[in-house]
């Protein structure tokens, strides 16, 4: 992320009540197609200790960020209850205009964020964090906790892949985990979305998952061999496939 963009995002955070965690994701940060323009929408996930209290404070500071019917019918209590009971534990405020930029930020309870990362309870935030993001603020070392999520995602992808595959196919399978069962992929979403994400962010995926590939190679569970392609072919040891 460019320093100018980072400074702007940190300035935006100062207009909100304090948060424990913030990451930026989406095509504003990493355009899916090389050479394509950045998205005008900045997508953020904010982790807070007490969502009801946080929303109550934010309603005082930024009432216009919220849907008017939620504010009138129940305020912070309704906002939090809808996210917890009907949603995936995240309340999103989209189309927030600030300093000539458009923001969409989702607010989640830190405990719920950690549980989803560790146990895939809702597989929404954990799926998001299996793909490249930029962490702006991390008071509870979520980046370290997320290593459990990345290892689990890679293990799941290996079980779904054939005995031989490329790095790109591995990252595509990991990326597709969070879209499995998503009806939008059948109708509204671009069916080549996963491929575009991986091709546009290949080096970032490699940076995230290289330690696990090397670990499995050391344990002789995976082997990499050069072929006629520019990228090596990865083979799964048969014993690992049977585990």
N, C-alpha and C positions, 0 to 999 in steps of 0.2 A: 504494500500500500504506500502511495506517495505521502510524503510528510505533510503536504498541504491538505490532502483529504483527511489524514489522521487528525490533524489539528482541528479541522472543521467538525469532525465527528465528536471529538472530545469536548468541544465547545457546546455542541448540541446536548451532550449528556449533562452539562452544567445547568441546562434549563429545566431538567427533571429532578425529582427527588433522588437521593443517593442510591446507587445500585452496587451489588456485590460482584456482578459479572456482566460483561458485554462482549458479544461477538458480532461481527458483520459477515454476511454471506450473500450469495446471489450474484447476478451478472453485473451489478455495479462494481463489485470487488474483482470478479474474475469473469470477463466476457466468455461465453461458451464457444464462440467462434473466433479463431485467431484473426486479428485485424478488424473485428467488429467494434462498434462504438459501445461505450459503457451504458448500462441502463441508467435512466434518470431517477429510479427509485432506489433508495438506500434501505436495505433490509437488515434489521438488528434483532437479536435476542437479548433481553435484559433479565438477569437473575436477581431476585430480591428476597429478603428474609421473610417478610410479611406482606403478601400482595394486597390484602384489604387495606392495611395502613398505608401502603405505598400509593394505591389508587386514590385513597382519600386525600392524601397530600397533593397528588398530581391533579386531582380535580380542582383544587384551589389554585394551583399554578397554571394549569393548561386544560381548562374545562372544554375548550373547543377541539381537543384531540379525540373526544369520545362521541359516540352516537347519542343524540339528544334523548332518545327514548330510554336508553339505559340510565342516563343521568337522572331523568325525571322519575322513573319507576323504582329505582332502588339504589342508585349511586354505587359506591365502592362495594357494598355488600353484594348487590346483584351482579356486578361485573365479575367479581371473584367467584361467586357461586356458579354462574354460567360457564366460566372457564373450567372449573373443577368438575362439575356434574355433567355438562353437555358437550364440552370440548375436550381438548387433550391437555388440559392444565395450563394453557397459554391464552392470555387475552391479547389480541392484536389491535393496535390503533394504526390504521392505514391512512395514506394520503395526508400526512402531517407536513405542512409546508413551513420551512424555516430557512432563512438566509439563502433564498433562491434554490433550495433543494427540497426534494420530496422524500419523506421518511415513512417507513412502516416498521413499527417496533412491537415485539411480542414480549409480554411480561410473564415470568414464571417463578414459582416458589423454588428457592434454591434446593430444598430437600427433594422436591419432585424432579428437578433437573438431575441431581445426583442419582436418584433411584432409577430414572429412565436410562441414564448412561450405564449403570452397573447391571441392571436387571431387564432392560428392554420392556418395561412395564407398559408403555404406550407406543414405543418405537417411533416417536415423532422427533423429539430433540436428539435422541441417540442416532437416528438416521441422518439428521442434519449434520451432526458432528462427525459422521463417518466420511464426510466430504470436506474439501478445503474450506476453511473459514479463516477470518482474521480476528484474533482475540485482542480487544482493546483494553479490557479491564478484567482481572482475575484474582480476586482477593482470597479465594479458597483453593487455588491450585487445581481448577477443573481440568486444565490441559493435561495434568499428570493423571488424574482420575480417568480421563478419556482414553488412556492407553488400554484399559480393560475393554472398552467398547470397540476400539480399532482391532484388537486381537480377536475378539469374538466375531466381528464382521469378516475378517479375513478367513477365519476357520469355517464360517458358514458358506462363504463364497467357494472355498476349496471343495466342499462337499457337493456343491452344485455344478462344478466345472468338470470337464472330462480329464483324462489322465495327462494330457498335454495341452498347453495353452500359452498365450503370450501375456506379457505384462498388461497390455491394453485390455485384453479380455478379462484379466483378473480384476482390474479396477472398474471395468464396466459392470461386472457381476456384483462387486461390492456396492457400487453406486445404485444398482437396480434393486437392491434389497428393500430400500425404503419406499419404492414405488410398487412393489408387489401387492396386488389386491386393490390398488388405487384405480377407481373407475375412470378418473380423469385421463389416465393414460390410454384408455380405449376410445375416448371421444374428444375431449377438449385439448389435451396436451399433445405436443409434438412427439410422435412415436420415436423419433431419432434423438430425443432429448438426452438420454443417457450417453449415447455415443458422442454427441456434441460436447457435453460436459467433460467427459474424459479426454477427448482430443484437445479441447481448449485448455485443460488444466493438468495435462499429463505429468509434468514435472512436479507439480504440487502433490498429486497423488503418490508419486514415487517417493517424495520426501517423507510423506506420512507413513507409508507401508514398507519402505526399504528395510528398517530394522527387523521387522517380523519375517520378511523373506530371508534375510541373512541368518536369522536365528534358526529358521526351519531348515535352511541349507546346512548349518553347523550340526544340527541334530539328524541330518541325513533323511529328512522327510520330504525335501524338495531338491531338485537338481536343475541347474540352468545350463543350457548348451547353445552354442552359436549355430545358426543355420544360414541359409541364403538371405534371410531377412536382416535388416539392420538391427532389429531387437531380438534378443535371445528367446528361445522356447523354454518354458518351465515345465518340468515333468514331476508328477507326484509319485513318490515311492508307494508301491502297492500296499505295503503294510499300513501306511497312513490312511489310505482310502478305506481300509477295513475297520479303522478305529471308530 
